[in-house]
Amino acid sequence: MNELEHLWTSPPGTYILARVSVEGKEVLLPLNVIESKTTVIDDDSLQEEVTRRMIAAGVQIVDYPTKN
């Protein structure tokens, strides 16, 4: 978990939670808006914990357009 801590402790505006649809399922992906990079976490329970911590830290959730 320590290696992901920057996702919720970085300066405000560095990361957002991008709400996207993946295979018909809505997910929140951590997105570094400065570098335009997402962080993909393959472990569902770890993803949920990271998302919870990011929301608690005030990271903004943004609907992110996807190409069909």
Secondary structure, DSSP 8 states (H G I E B T S, - for coil): -GGGTHHHHS-TTSEEEEEEEETTEEEEEEEETTTTEE-----HHHHHHHHHHHHHTT--EEE-----
